């Protein structure tokens, strides 16, 4: 089974057909997707702006992460589901869309940045919060990269709707 066969199978599945033909299913999924992406980016920005020491200086980083991460992951899960449902309506047109590809690449990069931060940088940033230059610099870098990547995800995602199928 080739990649194109898989795309065709997804598009011709009951879910793919329903989302392609219904006048309300795709817009409903898109609404959920936009709301959940807004929650993801919003909660990520809360943490990133704290990493950059631009906001919430009175709150420790671990407290902010503890409070925002459950919201981030919950919204991300719903965004993935709604995104997959929209994708099922025309997988070939999305896979062939440069903005879709860019969005996926940026999301993978944002995920890698997050894993590197949580695995290597977070403990240094927390234990040396406000004191050690190396911990601060790593936190600044992680926060800045994250903000840039998520802005890119939003912009690329926005352009998918304007260019899909063209």
N, C-alpha and C positions, 0 to 999 in steps of 0.2 A: 504494500500500500504506500503510495507516494504522498508527499506533503500536500500536493494539490488535491489528491483523493480525500485526504483528511479534511481539508478546507471545504470541499464540496459536500462531504458527509455532514459536517457541522451546519453548513448553510441549508441543507435539505432536511435536517432533522425537524422533528415536530416543534421544538423550541425555536430553532432558527427561522423556520417558515412562519410561525406565529408572530415572532418579533418583526419579521420583514413585511408581513401583510396587515397586521393590526394597525388601526389608526391611533390606538392609545397605549399599547404595550411598550413600544420603543420610547415615546415621550415620558412615560412613567418611569422606566428604567433610567432614562437620561436625567430626570429630575432627582431621583435618588442618588445617582452618580455625582451630580454637581453638588448636592448638599453634603454628601459624605466626603468628597474631595475637599470641600471647604472646611469640614471638621478636621480632616487629616492635616491639611496645610496650616490651619489655624493653630492646632495643638502643637504641631512641629515648630511653628514660629515662636510660640510661647517659650519653648525650651531653647531654641536657637538664639533668640534675642537675649535670653538669660546667659547663655554660653558666651555671647559677645559682651556681656556685662552692660547691656543697653537698657535693660528693664529688670524689675523685680530683684534689685540688689539686696533687699531685706530678707529674701527667701533663699534658702540653700538649694543648690542644684538638685540634690537627691529628692528633696520634698517636691519640687516642681515636676521632676520626672515621674515620681510615684503618683502624682495627681493627674498628669496628662497622658501617660502611656496607655492606660486602659482605654481611654477615649480614642486615642490615636489608633490603636489596634482594632477596636470595635468598628470604627468608621472605615478603616482600611479594608477590613473583611467585607463590609457591605459594598464598598467601592469596587472591589474585585468582582464580587458576584454581579453587580449591576453592569460593570464593564464587560464581563463575559457574555451576559445576556445581549447587550448591544452588539458585541462582536459577532455573535451567532447570526445576526440578521444579514450579514454580508461579509463573511471572513476574508474572501479574496480581495474585496475592495479595501479592507483595512490593511491587510498584509502588504498590499501594493502602494500604500499611502505613506509618503516620506514623513509626515508629521506623526503618524501612528508609530512608525519605526523609531523616530527620535524620542517620542514620549516613552516608549518601552525601554530604550537605552538609558534615558535619564532616570527612570524609575529603578532600574537595576543599579545604576551608579549611586542613587540616593540610598538604596538598601545596603550597598557595600559600605558607603560612608557611615551609615548608622551602625552596622555590625562592627566596623573598626572602632568607632567611638565607644560603643558599649563594651567591647572586648578589651580595648587597650587604653583609651583616653579617659573614660569616665572616672575611673578610680583615681587617676592622677589629678584630674580636674577637681574632684571632690576633696581629696585629702590635702590638696595644696590651694584650695580656693582662696583667691585673693593674695597669695603669697609667692608661690614658686612660678618663675617666669615660664619654664618649660610646660608646666601643666596649663597655665593660662594660654600660652601660644597654641598649644594643641587644641584646646577648647575653642579658641577663636577661629582657628582653621576649620575645625569640624562644623561649627555653627555657620560660618560664612559659606562653606561649600554646600551645606545642606540648604540654606536659603536660596542660593543660586540654582541648585538642581531642582528644587520644588517650584520655583518660579518658572523654570524651563518646562517642567512637566505640565503646569497649568497653561502656559502659552501654547505649547505644542498640542495639548489636548483641545484647546479652544479652536485651533486651526484645523483639526481633523474634520469637524462638522462642515467647514467651508470647502474642503478639498476632497473629501471621500467620494470616490466614484468618478473623479475627473482625471 
